[in-house]
Each structure stands twice: as C-alpha cells, then as structure tokens.
C-alpha cells in the first residue's frame, strides 16, 4: 500500500516540478528531505514519522488549493 501511495505522490510531485510553472507554484523541498534524513539517521522514530507525514500532507494541500491540475499552470 505504501508503495502505491508513493507512486501517486511521485506522479504529482513531478508535475509540480515542471519548469513551465511559475516559481511560486513549483514544488519546493524547503529542507524537508534533509530534516527527515537527519531524524532517520538519529533513529528518532517519532520525529521521522511526523516529518514524513507532514511532507506527504504538504503535497496534498498544494493540490487541494487548485480546482484542477490544469489550474496550476495558469
């Protein structure tokens, strides 16, 4: 199940990384991957899970703000 969720997130993440989008509409990591890596390497399970959940939810929040993916291009 996690693999399927990841695949779906990756599809939309690639769309948001599209160079045709204005900078404010593009997906930005904002240091989330590094923070998650550090939490995992420090074996902080609680923080790792929280950061991973927040990271995924941020993608959904971006998508929810647009009535359609096409609207992100305008």
PDB file of N, CA, C and O in Angstrom:
ATOM      1  N   UNK A   1       0.817  -1.179   0.000  1.00  0.00           N
ATOM      2  CA  UNK A   1       0.000   0.000   0.000  1.00  0.00           C
ATOM      3  C   UNK A   1       0.874   1.261   0.000  1.00  0.00           C
ATOM      4  O   UNK A   1       0.595   2.216  -0.725  1.00  0.00           O
ATOM      5  N   UNK A   2       1.917   1.256   0.806  1.00  0.00           N
ATOM      6  CA  UNK A   2       2.804   2.427   0.882  1.00  0.00           C
ATOM      7  C   UNK A   2       3.457   2.668  -0.474  1.00  0.00           C
ATOM      8  O   UNK A   2       3.638   3.817  -0.877  1.00  0.00           O
ATOM      9  N   UNK A   3       3.804   1.619  -1.167  1.00  0.00           N
ATOM     10  CA  UNK A   3       4.403   1.756  -2.490  1.00  0.00           C
ATOM     11  C   UNK A   3       3.436   2.435  -3.454  1.00  0.00           C
ATOM     12  O   UNK A   3       3.848   3.274  -4.254  1.00  0.00           O
ATOM     13  N   UNK A   4       2.157   2.079  -3.384  1.00  0.00           N
ATOM     14  CA  UNK A   4       1.151   2.703  -4.251  1.00  0.00           C
ATOM     15  C   UNK A   4       0.976   4.178  -3.916  1.00  0.00           C
ATOM     16  O   UNK A   4       0.874   5.010  -4.817  1.00  0.00           O
ATOM     17  N   UNK A   5       0.941   4.506  -2.634  1.00  0.00           N
ATOM     18  CA  UNK A   5       0.820   5.912  -2.221  1.00  0.00           C
ATOM     19  C   UNK A   5       2.023   6.691  -2.719  1.00  0.00           C
ATOM     20  O   UNK A   5       1.877   7.794  -3.247  1.00  0.00           O
ATOM     21  N   UNK A   6       3.206   6.127  -2.556  1.00  0.00           N
ATOM     22  CA  UNK A   6       4.421   6.797  -3.018  1.00  0.00           C
ATOM     23  C   UNK A   6       4.362   7.048  -4.524  1.00  0.00           C
ATOM     24  O   UNK A   6       4.693   8.139  -4.987  1.00  0.00           O
ATOM     25  N   UNK A   7       3.943   6.044  -5.285  1.00  0.00           N
ATOM     26  CA  UNK A   7       3.859   6.193  -6.742  1.00  0.00           C
ATOM     27  C   UNK A   7       2.924   7.336  -7.133  1.00  0.00           C
ATOM     28  O   UNK A   7       3.225   8.111  -8.041  1.00  0.00           O
ATOM     29  N   UNK A   8       1.785   7.432  -6.439  1.00  0.00           N
ATOM     30  CA  UNK A   8       0.839   8.506  -6.749  1.00  0.00           C
ATOM     31  C   UNK A   8       1.414   9.871  -6.373  1.00  0.00           C
ATOM     32  O   UNK A   8       1.258  10.838  -7.119  1.00  0.00           O
ATOM     33  N   UNK A   9       2.071   9.950  -5.229  1.00  0.00           N
ATOM     34  CA  UNK A   9       2.692  11.214  -4.823  1.00  0.00           C
ATOM     35  C   UNK A   9       3.780  11.612  -5.801  1.00  0.00           C
ATOM     36  O   UNK A   9       3.913  12.786  -6.146  1.00  0.00           O
ATOM     37  N   UNK A  10       4.545  10.655  -6.242  1.00  0.00           N
ATOM     38  CA  UNK A  10       5.644  10.932  -7.177  1.00  0.00           C
ATOM     39  C   UNK A  10       5.105  11.482  -8.497  1.00  0.00           C
ATOM     40  O   UNK A  10       5.707  12.374  -9.094  1.00  0.00           O
ATOM     41  N   UNK A  11       3.987  10.956  -8.941  1.00  0.00           N
ATOM     42  CA  UNK A  11       3.381  11.440 -10.189  1.00  0.00           C
ATOM     43  C   UNK A  11       3.075  12.930 -10.069  1.00  0.00           C
ATOM     44  O   UNK A  11       3.422  13.710 -10.956  1.00  0.00           O
ATOM     45  N   UNK A  12       2.433  13.322  -8.986  1.00  0.00           N
ATOM     46  CA  UNK A  12       2.057  14.727  -8.815  1.00  0.00           C
ATOM     47  C   UNK A  12       3.262  15.597  -8.490  1.00  0.00           C
ATOM     48  O   UNK A  12       3.309  16.759  -8.891  1.00  0.00           O
ATOM     49  N   UNK A  13       4.216  15.062  -7.784  1.00  0.00           N
ATOM     50  CA  UNK A  13       5.426  15.826  -7.472  1.00  0.00           C
ATOM     51  C   UNK A  13       6.168  16.190  -8.751  1.00  0.00           C
ATOM     52  O   UNK A  13       6.663  17.310  -8.882  1.00  0.00           O
ATOM     53  N   UNK A  14       6.251  15.260  -9.690  1.00  0.00           N
ATOM     54  CA  UNK A  14       6.919  15.549 -10.964  1.00  0.00           C
ATOM     55  C   UNK A  14       6.166  16.630 -11.730  1.00  0.00           C
ATOM     56  O   UNK A  14       6.782  17.479 -12.374  1.00  0.00           O
ATOM     57  N   UNK A  15       4.858  16.603 -11.665  1.00  0.00           N
ATOM     58  CA  UNK A  15       4.071  17.650 -12.304  1.00  0.00           C
ATOM     59  C   UNK A  15       4.409  19.004 -11.694  1.00  0.00           C
ATOM     60  O   UNK A  15       4.574  19.991 -12.411  1.00  0.00           O
ATOM     61  N   UNK A  16       4.512  19.047 -10.362  1.00  0.00           N
ATOM     62  CA  UNK A  16       4.791  20.311  -9.680  1.00  0.00           C
ATOM     63  C   UNK A  16       6.223  20.787  -9.895  1.00  0.00           C
ATOM     64  O   UNK A  16       6.519  21.963  -9.683  1.00  0.00           O
ATOM     65  N   UNK A  17       7.109  19.898 -10.309  1.00  0.00           N
ATOM     66  CA  UNK A  17       8.487  20.286 -10.591  1.00  0.00           C
ATOM     67  C   UNK A  17       8.650  20.789 -12.025  1.00  0.00           C
ATOM     68  O   UNK A  17       9.736  21.214 -12.419  1.00  0.00           O
ATOM     69  N   UNK A  18       7.579  20.740 -12.791  1.00  0.00           N
ATOM     70  CA  UNK A  18       7.610  21.142 -14.194  1.00  0.00           C
ATOM     71  C   UNK A  18       8.151  22.564 -14.329  1.00  0.00           C
ATOM     72  O   UNK A  18       7.694  23.472 -13.634  1.00  0.00           O
ATOM     73  N   UNK A  19       9.108  22.756 -15.209  1.00  0.00           N
ATOM     74  CA  UNK A  19       9.744  24.065 -15.398  1.00  0.00           C
ATOM     75  C   UNK A  19       8.787  25.111 -15.940  1.00  0.00           C
ATOM     76  O   UNK A  19       9.080  26.303 -15.852  1.00  0.00           O
ATOM     77  N   UNK A  20       7.650  24.704 -16.498  1.00  0.00           N
ATOM     78  CA  UNK A  20       6.690  25.660 -17.046  1.00  0.00           C
ATOM     79  C   UNK A  20       5.866  26.363 -15.975  1.00  0.00           C
ATOM     80  O   UNK A  20       5.171  27.336 -16.268  1.00  0.00           O
ATOM     81  N   UNK A  21       5.937  25.886 -14.745  1.00  0.00           N
ATOM     82  CA  UNK A  21       5.189  26.518 -13.669  1.00  0.00           C
ATOM     83  C   UNK A  21       5.945  27.731 -13.151  1.00  0.00           C
ATOM     84  O   UNK A  21       7.176  27.752 -13.147  1.00  0.00           O
ATOM     85  N   UNK A  22       5.208  28.728 -12.721  1.00  0.00           N
ATOM     86  CA  UNK A  22       5.861  29.887 -12.121  1.00  0.00           C
ATOM     87  C   UNK A  22       6.530  29.433 -10.822  1.00  0.00           C
ATOM     88  O   UNK A  22       6.094  28.451 -10.221  1.00  0.00           O
ATOM     89  N   UNK A  23       7.576  30.125 -10.383  1.00  0.00           N
ATOM     90  CA  UNK A  23       8.313  29.696  -9.184  1.00  0.00           C
ATOM     91  C   UNK A  23       7.438  29.508  -7.943  1.00  0.00           C
ATOM     92  O   UNK A  23       7.678  28.589  -7.160  1.00  0.00           O
ATOM     93  N   UNK A  24       6.432  30.359  -7.750  1.00  0.00           N
ATOM     94  CA  UNK A  24       5.588  30.211  -6.553  1.00  0.00           C
ATOM     95  C   UNK A  24       4.661  29.005  -6.625  1.00  0.00           C
ATOM     96  O   UNK A  24       4.146  28.562  -5.598  1.00  0.00           O
ATOM     97  N   UNK A  25       4.439  28.464  -7.830  1.00  0.00           N
ATOM     98  CA  UNK A  25       3.587  27.286  -7.975  1.00  0.00           C
ATOM     99  C   UNK A  25       4.388  25.986  -8.035  1.00  0.00           C
ATOM    100  O   UNK A  25       3.811  24.899  -7.980  1.00  0.00           O
ATOM    101  N   UNK A  26       5.699  26.089  -8.144  1.00  0.00           N
ATOM    102  CA  UNK A  26       6.529  24.890  -8.196  1.00  0.00           C
ATOM    103  C   UNK A  26       6.663  24.271  -6.805  1.00  0.00           C
ATOM    104  O   UNK A  26       6.526  24.948  -5.786  1.00  0.00           O
ATOM    105  N   UNK A  27       6.928  22.991  -6.796  1.00  0.00           N
ATOM    106  CA  UNK A  27       7.158  22.285  -5.540  1.00  0.00           C
ATOM    107  C   UNK A  27       8.548  22.633  -5.032  1.00  0.00           C
ATOM    108  O   UNK A  27       9.526  22.558  -5.776  1.00  0.00           O
ATOM    109  N   UNK A  28       8.631  23.013  -3.764  1.00  0.00           N
ATOM    110  CA  UNK A  28       9.921  23.302  -3.138  1.00  0.00           C
ATOM    111  C   UNK A  28      10.073  22.429  -1.902  1.00  0.00           C
ATOM    112  O   UNK A  28       9.142  22.284  -1.110  1.00  0.00           O
ATOM    113  N   UNK A  29      11.238  21.860  -1.749  1.00  0.00           N
ATOM    114  CA  UNK A  29      11.531  20.950  -0.650  1.00  0.00           C
ATOM    115  C   UNK A  29      11.597  21.668   0.696  1.00  0.00           C
ATOM    116  O   UNK A  29      11.179  21.112   1.711  1.00  0.00           O
ATOM    117  N   UNK A  30      12.110  22.880   0.715  1.00  0.00           N
ATOM    118  CA  UNK A  30      12.234  23.667   1.948  1.00  0.00           C
ATOM    119  C   UNK A  30      12.989  22.932   3.055  1.00  0.00           C
ATOM    120  O   UNK A  30      12.708  23.120   4.238  1.00  0.00           O
ATOM    121  N   UNK A  31      13.939  22.103   2.665  1.00  0.00           N
ATOM    122  CA  UNK A  31      14.758  21.388   3.644  1.00  0.00           C
ATOM    123  C   UNK A  31      14.089  20.187   4.283  1.00  0.00           C
ATOM    124  O   UNK A  31      14.633  19.599   5.218  1.00  0.00           O
ATOM    125  N   UNK A  32      12.921  19.815   3.794  1.00  0.00           N
ATOM    126  CA  UNK A  32      12.187  18.699   4.395  1.00  0.00           C
ATOM    127  C   UNK A  32      12.926  17.375   4.268  1.00  0.00           C
ATOM    128  O   UNK A  32      12.942  16.583   5.210  1.00  0.00           O
ATOM    129  N   UNK A  33      13.538  17.127   3.111  1.00  0.00           N
ATOM    130  CA  UNK A  33      14.241  15.848   2.915  1.00  0.00           C
ATOM    131  C   UNK A  33      15.441  15.748   3.852  1.00  0.00           C
ATOM    132  O   UNK A  33      15.694  14.690   4.427  1.00  0.00           O
ATOM    133  N   UNK A  34      16.170  16.832   4.005  1.00  0.00           N
ATOM    134  CA  UNK A  34      17.338  16.805   4.898  1.00  0.00           C
ATOM    135  C   UNK A  34      16.905  16.605   6.348  1.00  0.00           C
ATOM    136  O   UNK A  34      17.538  15.845   7.081  1.00  0.00           O
ATOM    137  N   UNK A  35      15.845  17.272   6.764  1.00  0.00           N
ATOM    138  CA  UNK A  35      15.350  17.110   8.134  1.00  0.00           C
ATOM    139  C   UNK A  35      14.908  15.672   8.374  1.00  0.00           C
ATOM    140  O   UNK A  35      15.165  15.108   9.438  1.00  0.00           O
ATOM    141  N   UNK A  36      14.249  15.084   7.391  1.00  0.00           N
ATOM    142  CA  UNK A  36      13.809  13.691   7.511  1.00  0.00           C
ATOM    143  C   UNK A  36      15.010  12.758   7.572  1.00  0.00           C
ATOM    144  O   UNK A  36      15.032  11.823   8.372  1.00  0.00           O
ATOM    145  N   UNK A  37      16.014  13.009   6.723  1.00  0.00           N
ATOM    146  CA  UNK A  37      17.218  12.177   6.733  1.00  0.00           C
ATOM    147  C   UNK A  37      17.904  12.228   8.101  1.00  0.00           C
ATOM    148  O   UNK A  37      18.312  11.197   8.636  1.00  0.00           O
ATOM    149  N   UNK A  38      18.026  13.425   8.657  1.00  0.00           N
ATOM    150  CA  UNK A  38      18.683  13.573   9.959  1.00  0.00           C
ATOM    151  C   UNK A  38      17.903  12.866  11.062  1.00  0.00           C
ATOM    152  O   UNK A  38      18.498  12.251  11.947  1.00  0.00           O
ATOM    153  N   UNK A  39      16.588  12.950  11.014  1.00  0.00           N
ATOM    154  CA  UNK A  39      15.764  12.275  12.015  1.00  0.00           C
ATOM    155  C   UNK A  39      15.912  10.759  11.916  1.00  0.00           C
ATOM    156  O   UNK A  39      15.990  10.068  12.932  1.00  0.00           O
ATOM    157  N   UNK A  40      15.951  10.247  10.684  1.00  0.00           N
ATOM    158  CA  UNK A  40      16.115   8.804  10.478  1.00  0.00           C
ATOM    159  C   UNK A  40      17.496   8.348  10.951  1.00  0.00           C
ATOM    160  O   UNK A  40      17.620   7.348  11.658  1.00  0.00           O
ATOM    161  N   UNK A  41      18.530   9.092  10.554  1.00  0.00           N
ATOM    162  CA  UNK A  41      19.889   8.713  10.940  1.00  0.00           C
ATOM    163  C   UNK A  41      20.113   8.792  12.452  1.00  0.00           C
ATOM    164  O   UNK A  41      20.939   8.067  13.006  1.00  0.00           O
ATOM    165  N   UNK A  42      19.371   9.675  13.103  1.00  0.00           N
ATOM    166  CA  UNK A  42      19.494   9.757  14.560  1.00  0.00           C
ATOM    167  C   UNK A  42      18.565   8.758  15.251  1.00  0.00           C
ATOM    168  O   UNK A  42      18.485   8.705  16.478  1.00  0.00           O
ATOM    169  N   UNK A  43      17.870   7.973  14.438  1.00  0.00           N
ATOM    170  CA  UNK A  43      16.960   6.924  14.921  1.00  0.00           C
ATOM    171  C   UNK A  43      15.812   7.475  15.775  1.00  0.00           C
ATOM    172  O   UNK A  43      15.331   6.823  16.702  1.00  0.00           O
ATOM    173  N   UNK A  44      15.395   8.686  15.433  1.00  0.00           N
ATOM    174  CA  UNK A  44      14.273   9.306  16.119  1.00  0.00           C
ATOM    175  C   UNK A  44      12.994   8.917  15.358  1.00  0.00           C
ATOM    176  O   UNK A  44      12.560   9.614  14.440  1.00  0.00           O
ATOM    177  N   UNK A  45      12.420   7.806  15.761  1.00  0.00           N
ATOM    178  CA  UNK A  45      11.273   7.233  15.051  1.00  0.00           C
ATOM    179  C   UNK A  45      10.078   8.177  15.071  1.00  0.00           C
ATOM    180  O   UNK A  45       9.437   8.391  14.042  1.00  0.00           O
ATOM    181  N   UNK A  46       9.781   8.733  16.220  1.00  0.00           N
ATOM    182  CA  UNK A  46       8.610   9.613  16.343  1.00  0.00           C
ATOM    183  C   UNK A  46       8.737  10.830  15.428  1.00  0.00           C
ATOM    184  O   UNK A  46       7.794  11.165  14.711  1.00  0.00           O
ATOM    185  N   UNK A  47       9.883  11.488  15.446  1.00  0.00           N
ATOM    186  CA  UNK A  47      10.097  12.657  14.604  1.00  0.00           C
ATOM    187  C   UNK A  47      10.103  12.262  13.124  1.00  0.00           C
ATOM    188  O   UNK A  47       9.545  12.974  12.290  1.00  0.00           O
ATOM    189  N   UNK A  48      10.732  11.133  12.800  1.00  0.00           N
ATOM    190  CA  UNK A  48      10.775  10.670  11.405  1.00  0.00           C
ATOM    191  C   UNK A  48       9.370  10.460  10.861  1.00  0.00           C
ATOM    192  O   UNK A  48       9.061  10.893   9.751  1.00  0.00           O
ATOM    193  N   UNK A  49       8.531   9.807  11.627  1.00  0.00           N
ATOM    194  CA  UNK A  49       7.156   9.556  11.193  1.00  0.00           C
ATOM    195  C   UNK A  49       6.384  10.861  11.040  1.00  0.00           C
ATOM    196  O   UNK A  49       5.632  11.034  10.080  1.00  0.00           O
ATOM    197  N   UNK A  50       6.570  11.779  11.985  1.00  0.00           N
ATOM    198  CA  UNK A  50       5.889  13.065  11.915  1.00  0.00           C
ATOM    199  C   UNK A  50       6.322  13.847  10.679  1.00  0.00           C
ATOM    200  O   UNK A  50       5.477  14.394   9.970  1.00  0.00           O
ATOM    201  N   UNK A  51       7.619  13.907  10.414  1.00  0.00           N
ATOM    202  CA  UNK A  51       8.126  14.647   9.262  1.00  0.00           C
ATOM    203  C   UNK A  51       7.669  14.032   7.948  1.00  0.00           C
ATOM    204  O   UNK A  51       7.334  14.750   7.006  1.00  0.00           O
ATOM    205  N   UNK A  52       7.655  12.706   7.885  1.00  0.00           N
ATOM    206  CA  UNK A  52       7.206  12.031   6.667  1.00  0.00           C
ATOM    207  C   UNK A  52       5.727  12.313   6.397  1.00  0.00           C
ATOM    208  O   UNK A  52       5.327  12.570   5.262  1.00  0.00           O
ATOM    209  N   UNK A  53       4.931  12.260   7.454  1.00  0.00           N
ATOM    210  CA  UNK A  53       3.503  12.545   7.322  1.00  0.00           C
ATOM    211  C   UNK A  53       3.290  13.993   6.860  1.00  0.00           C
ATOM    212  O   UNK A  53       2.506  14.239   5.944  1.00  0.00           O
ATOM    213  N   UNK A  54       3.974  14.935   7.480  1.00  0.00           N
ATOM    214  CA  UNK A  54       3.833  16.347   7.113  1.00  0.00           C
ATOM    215  C   UNK A  54       4.285  16.600   5.677  1.00  0.00           C
ATOM    216  O   UNK A  54       3.683  17.397   4.957  1.00  0.00           O
ATOM    217  N   UNK A  55       5.342  15.917   5.273  1.00  0.00           N
ATOM    218  CA  UNK A  55       5.874  16.077   3.921  1.00  0.00           C
ATOM    219  C   UNK A  55       4.838  15.624   2.886  1.00  0.00           C
ATOM    220  O   UNK A  55       4.612  16.316   1.893  1.00  0.00           O
ATOM    221  N   UNK A  56       4.223  14.492   3.111  1.00  0.00           N
ATOM    222  CA  UNK A  56       3.195  13.997   2.200  1.00  0.00           C
ATOM    223  C   UNK A  56       1.958  14.878   2.212  1.00  0.00           C
ATOM    224  O   UNK A  56       1.376  15.145   1.161  1.00  0.00           O
ATOM    225  N   UNK A  57       1.554  15.328   3.383  1.00  0.00           N
ATOM    226  CA  UNK A  57       0.366  16.159   3.501  1.00  0.00           C
ATOM    227  C   UNK A  57       0.545  17.502   2.793  1.00  0.00           C
ATOM    228  O   UNK A  57      -0.415  18.060   2.261  1.00  0.00           O
ATOM    229  N   UNK A  58       1.768  18.015   2.787  1.00  0.00           N
ATOM    230  CA  UNK A  58       2.007  19.295   2.119  1.00  0.00           C
ATOM    231  C   UNK A  58       1.707  19.185   0.626  1.00  0.00           C
ATOM    232  O   UNK A  58       1.148  20.109   0.036  1.00  0.00           O
ATOM    233  N   UNK A  59       2.069  18.082   0.026  1.00  0.00           N
ATOM    234  CA  UNK A  59       1.762  17.865  -1.391  1.00  0.00           C
ATOM    235  C   UNK A  59       0.254  17.885  -1.612  1.00  0.00           C
ATOM    236  O   UNK A  59      -0.235  18.508  -2.555  1.00  0.00           O
ATOM    237  N   UNK A  60      -0.480  17.199  -0.738  1.00  0.00           N
ATOM    238  CA  UNK A  60      -1.933  17.163  -0.882  1.00  0.00           C
ATOM    239  C   UNK A  60      -2.546  18.548  -0.684  1.00  0.00           C
ATOM    240  O   UNK A  60      -3.517  18.898  -1.355  1.00  0.00           O
ATOM    241  N   UNK A  61      -1.988  19.331   0.227  1.00  0.00           N
ATOM    242  CA  UNK A  61      -2.506  20.682   0.454  1.00  0.00           C
ATOM    243  C   UNK A  61      -2.314  21.551  -0.782  1.00  0.00           C
ATOM    244  O   UNK A  61      -3.193  22.339  -1.132  1.00  0.00           O
ATOM    245  N   UNK A  62      -1.187  21.413  -1.432  1.00  0.00           N
ATOM    246  CA  UNK A  62      -0.927  22.172  -2.664  1.00  0.00           C
ATOM    247  C   UNK A  62      -1.954  21.790  -3.726  1.00  0.00           C
ATOM    248  O   UNK A  62      -2.513  22.650  -4.406  1.00  0.00           O
ATOM    249  N   UNK A  63      -2.191  20.491  -3.857  1.00  0.00           N
ATOM    250  CA  UNK A  63      -3.135  20.017  -4.872  1.00  0.00           C
ATOM    251  C   UNK A  63      -4.570  20.405  -4.549  1.00  0.00           C
ATOM    252  O   UNK A  63      -5.356  20.691  -5.453  1.00  0.00           O
ATOM    253  N   UNK A  64      -4.916  20.416  -3.261  1.00  0.00           N
ATOM    254  CA  UNK A  64      -6.272  20.770  -2.866  1.00  0.00           C
ATOM    255  C   UNK A  64      -6.596  22.227  -3.165  1.00  0.00           C
ATOM    256  O   UNK A  64      -7.756  22.564  -3.399  1.00  0.00           O
ATOM    257  N   UNK A  65      -5.599  23.089  -3.160  1.00  0.00           N
ATOM    258  CA  UNK A  65      -5.824  24.518  -3.395  1.00  0.00           C
ATOM    259  C   UNK A  65      -6.189  24.804  -4.847  1.00  0.00           C
ATOM    260  O   UNK A  65      -6.770  25.845  -5.152  1.00  0.00           O
ATOM    261  N   UNK A  66      -5.853  23.893  -5.727  1.00  0.00           N
ATOM    262  CA  UNK A  66      -6.149  24.091  -7.152  1.00  0.00           C
ATOM    263  C   UNK A  66      -7.423  23.331  -7.512  1.00  0.00           C
ATOM    264  O   UNK A  66      -7.559  22.163  -7.148  1.00  0.00           O
ATOM    265  N   UNK A  67      -8.351  23.962  -8.213  1.00  0.00           N
ATOM    266  CA  UNK A  67      -9.558  23.251  -8.619  1.00  0.00           C
ATOM    267  C   UNK A  67      -9.239  22.093  -9.567  1.00  0.00           C
ATOM    268  O   UNK A  67      -9.996  21.126  -9.651  1.00  0.00           O
ATOM    269  N   UNK A  68      -8.124  22.199 -10.271  1.00  0.00           N
ATOM    270  CA  UNK A  68      -7.665  21.110 -11.127  1.00  0.00           C
ATOM    271  C   UNK A  68      -6.171  21.274 -11.324  1.00  0.00           C
ATOM    272  O   UNK A  68      -5.628  22.348 -11.066  1.00  0.00           O
ATOM    273  N   UNK A  69      -5.502  20.232 -11.774  1.00  0.00           N
ATOM    274  CA  UNK A  69      -4.069  20.344 -12.047  1.00  0.00           C
ATOM    275  C   UNK A  69      -3.825  21.355 -13.156  1.00  0.00           C
ATOM    276  O   UNK A  69      -2.805  22.045 -13.165  1.00  0.00           O
ATOM    277  N   UNK A  70      -4.748  21.439 -14.075  1.00  0.00           N
ATOM    278  CA  UNK A  70      -4.618  22.410 -15.161  1.00  0.00           C
ATOM    279  C   UNK A  70      -4.583  23.836 -14.611  1.00  0.00           C
ATOM    280  O   UNK A  70      -3.906  24.701 -15.167  1.00  0.00           O
ATOM    281  N   UNK A  71      -5.311  24.082 -13.525  1.00  0.00           N
ATOM    282  CA  UNK A  71      -5.354  25.413 -12.933  1.00  0.00           C
ATOM    283  C   UNK A  71      -3.980  25.834 -12.396  1.00  0.00           C
ATOM    284  O   UNK A  71      -3.682  27.025 -12.311  1.00  0.00           O
ATOM    285  N   UNK A  72      -3.165  24.875 -12.043  1.00  0.00           N
ATOM    286  CA  UNK A  72      -1.817  25.211 -11.551  1.00  0.00           C
ATOM    287  C   UNK A  72      -0.968  25.833 -12.636  1.00  0.00           C
ATOM    288  O   UNK A  72      -0.032  26.574 -12.336  1.00  0.00           O
ATOM    289  N   UNK A  73      -1.272  25.549 -13.882  1.00  0.00           N
ATOM    290  CA  UNK A  73      -0.497  26.083 -14.991  1.00  0.00           C
ATOM    291  C   UNK A  73      -0.852  27.521 -15.329  1.00  0.00           C
ATOM    292  O   UNK A  73      -0.096  28.190 -16.034  1.00  0.00           O
ATOM    293  N   UNK A  74      -1.971  28.003 -14.849  1.00  0.00           N
ATOM    294  CA  UNK A  74      -2.425  29.378 -15.163  1.00  0.00           C
ATOM    295  C   UNK A  74      -1.868  30.382 -14.186  1.00  0.00           C
ATOM    296  O   UNK A  74      -2.147  31.575 -14.302  1.00  0.00           O
TER     297      UNK A  74
END
